[in-house]
Amino acid sequence: MNNYLMKIRFIPNKIKRNINEHSYNKLRFVGYKKISKYCNVPIIQFSNKKRIWLLSPEIMY
């Protein structure tokens, strides 16, 4: 699967601290999490292989 860089516009403080620790490295798009049969949420991966998923209003491509 291809990895894509993402820009984050709005994000909660707890996750923002985790992202700031790894901000010198690239955030990568790795896939989607299916929340309901109508909604898929993107998953990003940090350089230390931790993954989080974000709701679409929180990200900007």
HUWO-V170040 format. One record per residue. RES is the residue in one small letter. PHI is phi in whole degrees, 0 to 359 (* if undefined). OMEGA is omega as a letter, one per 40 degrees, with the letter a starting at -180 (999 if undefined). Layout:
res->RES phi->PHI omega->OMEGA
res->RES phi->PHI omega->OMEGA
This chain:
res->m phi->* omega->i
res->n phi->284 omega->i
res->n phi->255 omega->a
res->y phi->234 omega->i
res->l phi->284 omega->a
res->m phi->229 omega->i
res->k phi->255 omega->a
res->i phi->251 omega->a
res->r phi->268 omega->a
res->f phi->226 omega->a
res->i phi->205 omega->a
res->p phi->299 omega->a
res->n phi->299 omega->a
res->k phi->299 omega->i
res->i phi->284 omega->a
res->k phi->299 omega->i
res->r phi->298 omega->i
res->n phi->295 omega->i
res->i phi->290 omega->i
res->n phi->298 omega->i
res->e phi->296 omega->a
res->h phi->248 omega->a
res->s phi->291 omega->i
res->y phi->289 omega->i
res->n phi->259 omega->a
res->k phi->277 omega->i
res->l phi->273 omega->a
res->r phi->236 omega->i
res->f phi->278 omega->a
res->v phi->240 omega->i
res->g phi->165 omega->a
res->y phi->230 omega->i
res->k phi->249 omega->a
res->k phi->271 omega->a
res->i phi->274 omega->i
res->s phi->220 omega->a
res->k phi->288 omega->i
res->y phi->253 omega->a
res->c phi->230 omega->i
res->n phi->249 omega->a
res->v phi->246 omega->a
res->p phi->290 omega->i
res->i phi->247 omega->i
res->i phi->247 omega->a
res->q phi->236 omega->i
res->f phi->276 omega->a
res->s phi->292 omega->i
res->n phi->269 omega->i
res->k phi->74 omega->i
res->k phi->285 omega->a
res->r phi->235 omega->i
res->i phi->225 omega->i
res->w phi->241 omega->a
res->l phi->234 omega->i
res->l phi->284 omega->a
res->s phi->300 omega->i
res->p phi->293 omega->a
res->e phi->272 omega->a
res->i phi->237 omega->i
res->m phi->224 omega->a
res->y phi->276 omega->999
